[in-house]
Amino acid sequence: MPGISSIVGRENCESYLIFQGETGLGAGFRTFLYFLGLAYCFLGLSAITARFFRSMESVVSHSRKVVDIDPYTGAEVLRYEKVWNFTIADISLLAFGTSFPQISLATIDAIRNLGNLYAGGLGPGTLVGSAAFDLFPIHAVCVVVPKAGELKKIADIGVWLVELFWSFWAYIWLYIILEVWTPNVITLWEALLTVLQYAFLLIHAYAQDKRWPYVSLPFPRSERPEDWVPAEVVTGKHDTDPCNEYSNILEVGEDKNRNVDIFSIHSESGLGPKYKKVPGIDETPESSNKDFQENMISQDHHVFAIWRQQFVDAVKLEDTESRKLNNIYLRVARILWQLLLAPWRLLFAFVPPYHIAHGWVAFIGSLIFISAIAYVVTKLTDLISCVTGINPYVIAFTALASGTSWPDLVASKIAAERQLTADSAIANITCSNSVNIYVGIGVPWLIDTAYNFFVYKEPLRIENAAGLSFSLLVFFSTSVGCIAVLVIRRLALGAELGGPRLWAWITSAFFMLLWLIFVVLSSLKVSDII
């Protein structure tokens, strides 16, 4: 069977990552080095996700000016509205962005297998394993994140149920096309339908958010904060970056009081929806235009100054906090940790500040870096499988799934801490699982099936389809237990996240137990033990 395993086997582990001398090292030492490289890549993915999350917040918080006409007086009424719908932002920007490492990895794996009648197991294995990591460990983290006694519930239960339905259906659909319609084979139409269902998810969720008749569920919606993050974070202290506590590789050296968007003229803080006055009634057009041009030039200089400061801060140690540590060992550990992060700090300094184009440039730049790291991860996985003889599928749904899902964990943890409701934190989990199937598996399979259809007139065959189908059944069974606990918490405590510390930690432990059950059973199946 010409899959990844046989290809790696024919190479006799003569492949190397950096220099040819690697092949002369012992198998155990090579395995240790490659796993160390994987861990360092996962650290980079976690760090770039914190920067991605900040750029996404900038995108979502963008407002536009709307002029309405009062029907009674005929006067113009000026108001500001968010450009992005919260629900669509959760499903598209947040879920897609945090799932991008897995999507990139699966797409790279598909491109490498072009011309091979068998699809590689690296991408699907990673995405199914990532779904389990998203649903269990990330829920386990988010449920204990709120302060003791603090409750955070889903404000729009209708939207969550729609997202949950499409998340469950994604895995039912995958099982159907693997085992029922065309066993062990994926056709071009099946791959195309898989991708199109992501659009159906977006439309259905938007319809539920807007309460369209006949297609929306009749659930009331409690008030959700108007801002993406709580008001006390957005409008309060500007001298600190609230994301810095989650990553040492964030927008460093930024003055939040001078936040500037070069594609619009915002308020001085850059955080509110109000715009500056351009030009005034008593100002001449010439002076107004001159002031406007000078203001834009000043903003351009400020943005480039922030970008330059990113490189300056990337190469210097920040020992402010370490001075507060009385223990010399803790101070040394802090400095060593910063040295370990220094290469990522310098590399990610090339991502433009999120002040540009409402954060879109930083958003896209972050995704490019994520794709590059995902490519290195695929090479390391091949080498680990080659040296150790471990089935790539096992590596995919354990090590790769956990490592590439760290961005999901970081994003959900930040949302659970900084937002007043649990909507984005939990929506990121359920929507990421949907994105994993509809986009993460659908797009790579569409690439391979289209190539095989037009070149060979043959469908795409799935390597280790039995193991993948078994993992889907285990995941579906354990996920029912996870959702049941969330429903019980909603009925008993009134919220999905937080609550009494004891019950929060018991819930967290139960979610981790479900994850261990998935990993153990799936590994045993792939190893032909069960």
C-alpha positions as CSV (number, residue, x, y, z in Angstrom):
1,M,0.0,0.0,0.0
2,P,1.8,3.1,-1.2
3,G,1.3,5.5,1.6
4,I,3.5,7.6,3.9
5,S,4.7,4.6,5.8
6,S,5.9,2.7,2.8
7,I,7.6,5.8,1.3
8,V,9.4,6.5,4.6
9,G,10.4,2.9,4.8
10,R,12.0,3.0,1.4
11,E,14.1,5.9,2.4
12,N,15.8,3.8,5.1
13,C,16.0,6.9,7.3
14,E,18.6,8.5,5.1
15,S,16.7,11.8,5.1
16,Y,17.9,14.6,7.3
17,L,16.5,18.0,8.3
18,I,19.5,20.4,8.4
19,F,22.8,18.6,7.5
20,Q,23.7,15.2,6.1
21,G,25.7,14.2,9.2
22,E,22.4,13.7,11.0
23,T,22.1,10.2,9.4
24,G,25.3,9.2,11.2
25,L,23.8,9.9,14.7
26,G,22.2,7.2,16.7
27,A,18.5,6.6,16.3
28,G,17.8,7.4,19.9
29,F,19.7,10.7,19.8
30,R,18.1,11.7,16.5
31,T,14.6,10.9,17.9
32,F,15.4,13.1,20.9
33,L,16.6,16.0,18.7
34,Y,13.5,15.8,16.4
35,F,11.1,15.7,19.3
36,L,12.9,18.7,20.8
37,G,12.5,20.5,17.4
38,L,8.8,19.7,17.5
39,A,8.4,21.1,21.0
40,Y,10.2,24.3,19.9
41,C,8.0,24.6,16.9
42,F,4.9,24.3,19.1
43,L,6.3,27.0,21.3
44,G,6.5,29.2,18.3
45,L,3.0,28.4,17.2
46,S,1.7,29.3,20.6
47,A,3.6,32.6,20.6
48,I,2.5,33.7,17.1
49,T,-1.1,32.9,18.0
50,A,-1.0,35.5,20.8
51,R,0.0,38.1,18.1
52,F,-2.6,36.7,15.8
53,F,-5.3,37.1,18.5
54,R,-4.4,40.7,19.0
55,S,-4.6,41.4,15.2
56,M,-8.0,39.6,15.1
57,E,-9.3,41.8,18.0
58,S,-8.2,44.9,16.0
59,V,-10.1,43.5,12.9
60,V,-13.3,42.7,14.8
61,S,-13.3,46.0,16.8
62,H,-13.3,48.1,13.6
63,S,-16.4,50.3,13.3
64,R,-17.8,52.3,10.4
65,K,-19.8,55.5,10.3
66,V,-23.4,55.3,9.2
67,V,-25.6,58.3,8.5
68,D,-29.3,57.7,8.9
69,I,-32.2,60.1,8.2
70,D,-34.7,60.8,11.0
71,P,-38.1,60.0,9.5
72,Y,-39.8,62.7,11.6
73,T,-37.4,65.6,11.4
74,G,-35.5,64.7,8.3
75,A,-32.2,65.5,10.1
76,E,-29.1,63.4,9.6
77,V,-28.3,61.0,12.5
78,L,-24.7,59.8,12.8
79,R,-24.1,56.4,14.4
80,Y,-21.3,53.9,14.4
81,E,-21.7,50.1,13.9
82,K,-19.4,47.2,14.0
83,V,-18.2,46.0,10.6
84,W,-18.0,42.4,11.7
85,N,-20.9,40.3,13.1
86,F,-19.7,38.6,16.3
87,T,-21.0,35.2,15.3
88,I,-19.3,35.3,11.9
89,A,-16.1,36.5,13.5
90,D,-16.1,33.6,15.9
91,I,-16.6,31.0,13.1
92,S,-14.4,32.6,10.5
93,L,-11.6,34.7,11.9
94,L,-11.2,33.1,15.3
95,A,-11.9,29.4,14.5
96,F,-10.2,29.5,11.1
97,G,-7.2,31.4,12.3
98,T,-6.5,29.2,15.4
99,S,-7.0,26.0,13.3
100,F,-4.7,27.3,10.6
101,P,-1.7,25.2,11.8
102,Q,-3.6,22.0,11.3
103,I,-5.1,23.2,8.0
104,S,-1.6,24.2,6.8
105,L,-0.2,20.9,7.8
106,A,-2.9,18.9,6.1
107,T,-2.7,20.9,2.9
108,I,1.1,20.5,2.8
109,D,0.6,16.8,3.3
110,A,-1.9,16.7,0.4
111,I,0.4,18.6,-1.9
112,R,3.3,16.3,-1.1
113,N,1.1,13.3,-2.0
114,L,-0.1,14.6,-5.4
115,G,0.2,11.8,-7.9
116,N,-0.2,9.1,-5.2
117,L,-3.6,7.3,-5.4
118,Y,-3.5,7.0,-1.6
119,A,-4.1,10.1,0.7
120,G,-1.6,10.5,3.5
121,G,-2.8,9.9,7.0
122,L,-0.8,12.8,8.5
123,G,-3.4,15.5,7.8
124,P,-6.7,13.6,8.7
125,G,-5.0,12.1,11.8
126,T,-3.9,15.5,13.1
127,L,-7.3,17.1,12.5
128,V,-9.3,14.3,14.2
129,G,-6.8,14.3,17.1
130,S,-7.0,18.1,17.2
131,A,-10.8,17.9,17.5
132,A,-10.4,15.7,20.6
133,F,-7.8,18.1,22.1
134,D,-10.1,21.1,21.4
135,L,-13.1,19.5,22.9
136,F,-11.6,17.9,26.0
137,P,-8.3,19.6,27.3
138,I,-9.3,23.1,26.1
139,H,-12.7,22.8,27.8
140,A,-10.8,21.5,30.9
141,V,-8.6,24.7,30.9
142,C,-11.4,27.1,30.2
143,V,-13.7,25.8,32.9
144,V,-11.2,26.7,35.7
145,V,-10.0,30.0,34.2
146,P,-12.6,32.3,35.7
147,K,-11.9,33.5,39.3
148,A,-13.3,31.4,42.2
149,G,-17.1,31.7,42.2
150,E,-17.2,33.7,38.9
151,L,-19.7,32.3,36.4
152,K,-19.4,32.8,32.6
153,K,-22.2,31.5,30.5
154,I,-23.1,31.4,26.8
155,A,-25.1,34.5,26.1
156,D,-26.6,33.2,22.8
157,I,-27.5,29.5,23.4
158,G,-29.2,29.3,20.0
159,V,-26.1,30.2,18.1
160,W,-24.1,27.7,20.2
161,L,-26.6,24.9,19.4
162,V,-26.3,25.6,15.7
163,E,-22.5,25.5,15.9
164,L,-22.6,22.4,18.0
165,F,-24.9,20.7,15.5
166,W,-22.6,21.4,12.6
167,S,-19.6,20.3,14.7
168,F,-21.2,16.9,15.4
169,W,-22.5,16.6,11.8
170,A,-19.0,17.1,10.5
171,Y,-17.8,13.9,12.1
172,I,-20.9,12.0,11.2
173,W,-20.5,13.1,7.6
174,L,-16.9,12.1,7.6
175,Y,-17.8,8.6,8.9
176,I,-20.5,8.3,6.2
177,I,-18.2,9.0,3.3
178,L,-15.5,6.8,4.7
179,E,-17.6,3.7,5.6
180,V,-21.1,4.0,4.0
181,W,-21.2,5.7,0.6
182,T,-17.8,4.8,-0.9
183,P,-15.8,2.8,1.7
184,N,-12.1,3.6,1.9
185,V,-12.5,5.9,-1.1
186,I,-13.1,9.7,-1.5
187,T,-14.7,11.0,-4.7
188,L,-14.4,14.5,-6.1
189,W,-18.0,15.2,-5.3
190,E,-17.6,14.1,-1.7
191,A,-14.6,16.3,-1.2
192,L,-16.5,19.3,-2.8
193,L,-19.6,18.8,-0.6
194,T,-17.3,18.6,2.5
195,V,-15.9,22.1,1.7
196,L,-19.3,23.6,0.8
197,Q,-20.7,22.7,4.2
198,Y,-18.5,25.3,5.8
199,A,-20.5,27.9,3.9
200,F,-23.7,26.3,5.1
201,L,-22.4,26.6,8.6
202,L,-21.7,30.3,8.2
203,I,-25.1,31.0,6.7
204,H,-27.0,29.0,9.3
205,A,-25.2,30.6,12.2
206,Y,-25.7,34.1,10.8
207,A,-29.4,33.3,10.3
208,Q,-29.7,32.2,13.9
209,D,-27.8,35.3,15.1
210,K,-30.3,37.5,13.2
211,R,-33.2,35.3,14.2
212,W,-34.4,34.7,10.6
213,P,-37.9,33.1,10.6
214,Y,-38.3,29.4,9.9
215,V,-34.6,28.7,10.0
216,S,-33.6,29.9,13.5
217,L,-34.2,28.2,16.9
218,P,-36.6,30.0,19.3
219,F,-34.1,30.6,22.1
220,P,-33.9,33.9,23.8
221,R,-30.6,35.7,23.8
222,S,-29.2,37.4,26.8
223,E,-27.3,40.7,26.4
224,R,-23.8,40.2,25.0
225,P,-21.2,43.0,25.6
226,E,-20.9,45.4,22.7
227,D,-17.2,45.3,22.7
228,W,-15.0,42.3,21.8
229,V,-13.4,42.4,25.2
230,P,-14.7,43.9,28.5
231,A,-15.0,47.6,28.8
232,E,-12.5,47.8,31.7
233,V,-9.9,46.2,29.6
234,V,-10.5,48.3,26.5
235,T,-10.9,51.7,28.0
236,G,-9.0,51.4,31.2
237,K,-5.3,51.0,31.7
238,H,-3.3,51.9,28.6
239,D,0.1,51.5,30.0
240,T,0.1,47.8,29.9
241,D,-0.7,45.2,27.3
242,P,-3.3,42.8,28.6
243,C,-2.0,40.1,26.4
244,N,1.6,40.2,27.6
245,E,0.7,37.9,30.5
246,Y,-0.1,35.1,28.0
247,S,3.0,35.4,25.8
248,N,6.4,37.0,25.9
249,I,6.3,37.5,22.2
250,L,3.5,40.1,21.7
251,E,3.4,43.6,20.3
252,V,6.3,44.9,22.3
253,G,7.1,48.5,22.9
254,E,3.6,49.8,22.1
255,D,2.0,52.8,23.6
256,K,-1.7,52.1,23.7
257,N,-2.5,55.8,24.2
258,R,-1.2,56.4,20.7
259,N,-2.8,53.4,18.9
260,V,-3.2,54.4,15.2
261,D,-4.9,52.9,12.3
262,I,-3.4,54.3,9.1
263,F,-6.5,53.4,7.0
264,S,-8.9,55.5,9.2
265,I,-8.9,58.5,11.5
266,H,-9.9,57.1,14.9
267,S,-10.0,58.8,18.3
268,E,-6.7,59.5,20.0
269,S,-6.8,56.2,21.9
270,G,-7.7,54.3,18.8
271,L,-10.0,52.2,20.9
272,G,-13.4,53.9,20.7
273,P,-15.8,54.1,17.8
274,K,-15.7,57.9,17.6
275,Y,-13.8,59.6,14.8
276,K,-11.8,62.7,14.8
277,K,-13.1,65.9,13.4
278,V,-12.1,66.3,9.7
279,P,-12.4,69.2,8.5
280,G,-14.4,71.7,10.7
281,I,-17.1,74.1,9.6
282,D,-15.0,77.1,10.3
283,E,-11.9,75.8,8.6
284,T,-10.8,76.5,5.1
285,P,-10.5,73.6,2.7
286,E,-6.8,74.3,2.2
287,S,-6.0,74.3,5.9
288,S,-8.1,71.3,6.5
289,N,-6.4,69.3,3.8
290,K,-3.0,70.4,5.1
291,D,-3.8,69.3,8.6
292,F,-5.1,66.0,7.3
293,Q,-2.0,65.3,5.3
294,E,0.3,66.3,8.3
295,N,-1.8,64.0,10.5
296,M,-1.4,61.1,8.1
297,I,2.3,61.6,7.8
298,S,2.6,61.7,11.6
299,Q,0.6,58.5,11.9
300,D,2.8,56.8,9.3
301,H,5.9,57.8,11.3
302,H,4.3,56.4,14.4
303,V,3.5,53.1,12.9
304,F,7.0,52.6,11.6
305,A,8.4,53.7,15.0
306,I,6.3,50.9,16.6
307,W,7.6,48.4,14.0
308,R,11.2,49.4,14.6
309,Q,10.7,49.1,18.3
310,Q,9.5,45.5,17.9
311,F,13.0,44.6,16.6
312,V,14.7,46.6,19.4
313,D,12.7,44.8,22.1
314,A,13.2,41.4,20.4
315,V,16.9,41.5,21.0
316,K,17.1,42.8,24.5
317,L,16.2,41.0,27.7
318,E,13.2,42.3,29.7
319,D,14.3,41.7,33.3
320,T,11.9,44.1,35.0
321,E,9.9,41.3,36.5
322,S,12.9,39.2,37.3
323,R,14.2,41.9,39.6
324,K,11.2,41.4,41.7
325,L,12.1,37.7,42.2
326,N,14.1,37.1,45.4
327,N,15.2,33.6,44.4
328,I,18.3,33.8,42.3
329,Y,17.4,30.5,40.6
330,L,14.0,31.9,39.5
331,R,15.7,35.0,38.1
332,V,18.2,32.8,36.1
333,A,15.3,30.6,34.9
334,R,13.5,33.7,33.8
335,I,16.5,34.9,31.8
336,L,17.1,31.5,30.2
337,W,13.5,31.4,29.2
338,Q,13.8,34.8,27.5
339,L,16.9,33.6,25.7
340,L,15.0,30.5,24.5
341,L,12.2,32.8,23.2
342,A,14.6,35.3,21.6
343,P,14.7,33.7,18.1
344,W,10.9,33.7,17.9
345,R,10.8,37.2,19.2
346,L,13.1,38.4,16.5
347,L,11.4,36.4,13.7
348,F,7.9,37.5,14.7
349,A,9.0,41.1,14.8
350,F,8.7,41.0,11.0
351,V,5.0,40.8,11.4
352,P,3.7,44.4,10.9
353,P,2.0,46.1,13.9
354,Y,-1.7,45.5,14.1
355,H,-2.4,49.2,13.7
356,I,-2.1,48.9,10.0
357,A,-5.3,48.3,7.9
358,H,-7.4,47.6,10.9
359,G,-5.2,44.6,11.8
360,W,-5.5,42.8,8.5
361,V,-1.8,43.0,7.6
362,A,-0.8,41.5,10.9
363,F,-3.6,38.9,10.6
364,I,-2.4,37.7,7.3
365,G,1.3,37.9,8.3
366,S,0.6,35.7,11.3
367,L,-1.0,33.1,9.1
368,I,2.0,33.1,6.8
369,F,4.4,32.4,9.7
370,I,2.0,29.7,11.0
371,S,2.2,28.0,7.6
372,A,6.0,28.1,7.6
373,I,6.2,26.5,11.0
374,A,3.6,23.8,10.0
375,Y,5.9,22.9,7.0
376,V,8.8,22.3,9.4
377,V,6.5,20.2,11.6
378,T,5.6,17.9,8.7
379,K,9.3,17.3,7.9
380,L,10.1,16.6,11.6
381,T,7.2,14.1,11.8
382,D,8.4,12.2,8.7
383,L,11.8,11.9,10.3
384,I,10.5,10.8,13.7
385,S,8.3,8.1,12.0
386,C,11.3,7.0,9.9
387,V,13.7,6.8,12.8
388,T,11.4,5.2,15.3
389,G,9.1,3.2,13.1
390,I,6.0,4.7,14.9
391,N,2.9,4.8,12.6
392,P,2.6,8.4,11.4
393,Y,-1.1,8.3,12.2
394,V,-0.3,7.8,15.9
395,I,2.1,10.7,15.9
396,A,-0.5,12.8,14.1
397,F,-3.4,12.4,16.6
398,T,-1.2,12.6,19.7
399,A,1.9,14.8,19.4
400,L,0.9,16.8,16.3
401,A,-2.7,17.3,17.3
402,S,-1.7,18.5,20.8
403,G,1.1,20.8,19.6
404,T,-0.8,22.4,16.7
405,S,-3.9,22.9,18.9
406,W,-2.0,25.1,21.3
407,P,-3.2,28.2,19.3
408,D,-6.8,27.0,20.0
409,L,-6.0,26.7,23.7
410,V,-4.3,30.1,23.9
411,A,-7.2,31.8,22.1
412,S,-9.9,30.1,24.1
413,K,-8.1,30.8,27.4
414,I,-7.7,34.5,26.5
415,A,-11.3,34.7,25.5
416,A,-12.5,33.0,28.7
417,E,-10.4,35.4,30.8
418,R,-11.0,38.7,29.0
419,Q,-14.6,38.4,27.9
420,L,-17.7,38.7,30.0
421,T,-19.4,35.7,28.5
422,A,-18.3,32.2,27.4
423,D,-19.5,32.6,23.8
424,S,-16.1,33.1,22.1
425,A,-14.2,30.7,24.3
426,I,-16.6,27.8,23.6
427,A,-17.5,28.9,20.1
428,N,-13.8,28.7,19.2
429,I,-13.8,25.0,20.3
430,T,-16.9,23.9,18.5
431,C,-16.3,26.0,15.4
432,S,-12.6,24.9,15.2
433,N,-13.8,21.3,15.1
434,S,-16.1,22.1,12.2
435,V,-13.4,24.0,10.4
436,N,-11.0,21.0,11.0
437,I,-13.3,18.8,8.9
438,Y,-15.0,21.1,6.4
439,V,-11.8,23.0,5.6
440,G,-8.8,21.2,7.1
441,I,-9.8,17.8,5.6
442,G,-12.1,19.0,2.8
443,V,-9.6,21.3,1.1
444,P,-6.7,18.8,1.0
445,W,-8.9,16.0,-0.1
446,L,-10.4,18.3,-2.8
447,I,-6.8,19.0,-4.0
448,D,-5.9,15.3,-4.2
449,T,-9.2,14.1,-5.6
450,A,-9.3,16.8,-8.3
451,Y,-5.7,15.9,-9.3
452,N,-6.5,12.2,-9.5
453,F,-9.8,12.8,-11.3
454,F,-8.3,14.9,-14.1
455,V,-4.9,13.1,-14.4
456,Y,-5.6,9.5,-13.6
457,K,-9.5,9.3,-13.7
458,E,-9.2,7.5,-10.4
459,P,-10.7,8.3,-7.0
460,L,-8.6,9.0,-3.9
461,R,-8.0,6.0,-1.6
462,I,-7.7,6.5,2.1
463,E,-4.8,4.9,3.9
464,N,-5.8,3.4,7.3
465,A,-9.4,4.3,6.8
466,A,-10.4,1.7,9.4
467,G,-8.3,3.4,12.1
468,L,-9.7,6.9,11.2
469,S,-13.3,5.6,11.3
470,F,-12.7,4.0,14.7
471,S,-11.2,7.2,16.1
472,L,-14.3,9.0,14.8
473,L,-16.6,6.6,16.7
474,V,-14.6,7.0,19.9
475,F,-14.5,10.7,19.6
476,F,-18.3,10.9,19.0
477,S,-19.0,8.7,22.0
478,T,-16.8,10.7,24.4
479,S,-18.0,14.0,23.1
480,V,-21.5,13.2,24.1
481,G,-20.3,12.9,27.7
482,C,-18.5,16.2,27.4
483,I,-21.6,18.1,26.1
484,A,-23.8,16.4,28.7
485,V,-21.6,17.8,31.5
486,L,-21.8,21.3,30.0
487,V,-25.6,21.0,29.9
488,I,-25.7,19.8,33.5
489,R,-23.5,22.7,34.6
490,R,-25.8,25.1,32.8
491,L,-28.9,23.7,34.6
492,A,-27.2,23.3,38.0
493,L,-24.9,26.4,38.2
494,G,-26.3,28.6,35.5
495,A,-23.1,28.8,33.5
496,E,-20.8,26.6,31.5
497,L,-17.5,28.0,32.8
498,G,-16.3,28.9,36.3
499,G,-18.3,28.4,39.5
500,P,-17.1,26.8,42.8
501,R,-13.5,25.8,42.5
502,L,-14.1,22.2,43.6
503,W,-16.7,21.6,40.9
504,A,-14.7,23.4,38.3
505,W,-11.7,21.2,38.9
506,I,-13.8,18.0,39.0
507,T,-15.2,19.0,35.6
508,S,-11.7,19.7,34.3
509,A,-10.5,16.3,35.5
510,F,-13.4,14.6,33.8
511,F,-12.7,16.3,30.5
512,M,-9.1,15.2,30.7
513,L,-10.1,11.6,31.4
514,L,-12.3,11.6,28.3
515,W,-9.3,12.8,26.2
516,L,-7.1,10.1,27.6
517,I,-9.7,7.5,26.7
518,F,-9.8,8.8,23.1
519,V,-6.0,8.7,22.8
520,V,-5.5,5.3,24.3
521,L,-8.2,3.5,22.4
522,S,-7.3,5.2,19.1
523,S,-3.6,4.3,19.6
524,L,-4.4,0.7,20.4
525,K,-6.6,0.4,17.2
526,V,-3.9,1.8,15.0
527,S,-1.4,-0.6,16.5
528,D,-3.9,-3.5,15.8
529,I,-4.1,-4.4,19.5
530,I,-7.9,-4.0,19.5
